[in-house]
Amino acid sequence: MSKKRKKKEELILDNRKNIKIKERQIKWIIIFVIGVILLFIATYWVIKWHNYSNSYVDYIGVRWYKTGTKEFPSFRGEFNLPKIKNFGLYLKSDPRKNNVTLNVDNWGFYPKVLISYDSKSQECYGGILAQINLVYFISGGLKLTPGAAMFNKTEASEKNITFANCSSAINKTVILIQKSEVPSVEQDINNPDCYIINVGQCESLLATEKFMLGIIATVNNKTLIN
């Protein structure tokens, strides 16, 4: 065999060897790229599933979706009430963690509902927003006619507004909103047509939200956790 032919054969073998090495390299690169893509897809779905499973809470027969931000969260739920379907309501606090005490034996409302307050409860941060939410729930959700009142006769007279307390809850429902030592929702002992929302030391939103949660739980035949 001539040297020229031998050299040519060696060159062909080297080329084949280099081709196999490159093929193996390409193969591993493809496997690596596919692995990265699969890892990315798996991570995406794990994060999406985690976010989805933590994007809502189920409580008293309602699915409450988390909205807002981590620093300022809110919860939105849709539910049926006796006179309206798919009524939407926003809460500022997690309904499961609302530990305001609720003592109401039964819920019942006249077509006219007076929301009676005093100047002290109005001064609370969130006090006005709490009353707006309550009016929205009563008018939009319960389809009743809300009205404003004050349970301090002097203030009611000075501001030319209706006076109403539990004693005047006759043929109408009265909801008193007042400051107290601790927040709670109660039904007046002497007049079941009067409800008292004690906002504690300015926990107006928590207390009014507990009032609404109590009604929703009753409609859905669910037990509300105090």
Secondary structure as GFF3:
##gff-version 3
##sequence-region A 1 226
A	DSSP	alpha_helix	3	53	.	.	.	ID=ss1
A	DSSP	beta_strand	56	59	.	.	.	ID=ss2
A	DSSP	beta_strand	62	68	.	.	.	ID=ss3
A	DSSP	beta_strand	73	81	.	.	.	ID=ss4
A	DSSP	beta_strand	84	91	.	.	.	ID=ss5
A	DSSP	three_ten_helix	95	97	.	.	.	ID=ss6
A	DSSP	beta_strand	101	103	.	.	.	ID=ss7
A	DSSP	beta_strand	112	117	.	.	.	ID=ss8
A	DSSP	alpha_helix	119	122	.	.	.	ID=ss9
A	DSSP	alpha_helix	127	136	.	.	.	ID=ss10
A	DSSP	pi_helix	137	141	.	.	.	ID=ss11
A	DSSP	beta_strand	145	150	.	.	.	ID=ss12
A	DSSP	alpha_helix	153	158	.	.	.	ID=ss13
A	DSSP	three_ten_helix	166	168	.	.	.	ID=ss14
A	DSSP	beta_strand	173	178	.	.	.	ID=ss15
A	DSSP	beta_strand	183	187	.	.	.	ID=ss16
A	DSSP	beta_strand	194	199	.	.	.	ID=ss17
A	DSSP	alpha_helix	204	219	.	.	.	ID=ss18
###
